[in-house]
């Protein structure tokens, strides 16, 4: 006998009991499978789910129960109020990274030129460009798959006129000066244990950065020093406990700049700024 939407939600929530957010996961997946939004799901709670949607939902639940992140199953993730396409070539945008966008927007002057080092989905660059209508920017990444996703997101968000993407290593970033430099580089130690949902699915190239997790920052420090405009600002995401080490690396290459560490809403060190 076909089940209703509310029954499928209840069963899905039970099946995803090992997830930290089983009810939310089940709801997002049922929306994706059925084509309904959250309001539509509530309105259709007592309706039977069509056979095709129910089958798609069951397959999605199996993938999630196996540890695959919801964003890879649905192919998208919200970030700073916009939806971004994601694939396994890219990291999944995370809420804590939004503080880089907030800080960049607050610091921006007129007609800023923006550089995003390790752009991935393009979420940082495109979010800043979406908020600053006079800004232009360049995002670089050495993953061709990630760049394809970033270009698609720029097109879908109607920002491709102001955003350019190039396949480059950090060391070969475009010449400056740039008024805003953004980066969410790999910063996890090579030996660190990660959840299956991360280690088993997200690209290792974008996660790990040497024995101490600082290899990317060692490369980034001189790159930023050479390209940051006078009066410009750089915003780098960091891992918990990396504030002092990353700040020291930045100060060594930019002794004339002010370098500071900022915590996220959970109280963890999350961002280093250079100005």
HELIX and SHEET records of a PDB file:
HELIX    1   1 UNK A    5  UNK A   15  1                                  11    
HELIX    2   2 UNK A   22  UNK A   34  1                                  13    
HELIX    3   3 UNK A   38  UNK A   43  1                                   6    
HELIX    4   4 UNK A   51  UNK A   65  1                                  15    
HELIX    5   5 UNK A   70  UNK A   74  1                                   5    
HELIX    6   6 UNK A   95  UNK A   97  5                                   3    
HELIX    7   7 UNK A   98  UNK A  107  1                                  10    
HELIX    8   8 UNK A  123  UNK A  131  1                                   9    
HELIX    9   9 UNK A  144  UNK A  156  1                                  13    
HELIX   10  10 UNK A  170  UNK A  172  5                                   3    
HELIX   11  11 UNK A  196  UNK A  199  1                                   4    
HELIX   12  12 UNK A  204  UNK A  206  5                                   3    
HELIX   13  13 UNK A  215  UNK A  227  1                                  13    
HELIX   14  14 UNK A  243  UNK A  253  1                                  11    
SHEET    1   A 2 UNK A  76  UNK A  79  0                                        
SHEET    2   A 2 UNK A  82  UNK A  85 -1                                        
SHEET    1   B 7 UNK A 163  UNK A 167  0                                        
SHEET    2   B 7 UNK A 136  UNK A 141  1                                        
SHEET    3   B 7 UNK A 113  UNK A 117  1                                        
SHEET    4   B 7 UNK A 178  UNK A 183  1                                        
SHEET    5   B 7 UNK A 228  UNK A 237  1                                        
SHEET    6   B 7 UNK A 269  UNK A 274 -1                                        
SHEET    7   B 7 UNK A 259  UNK A 263 -1                                        
END                                                                             
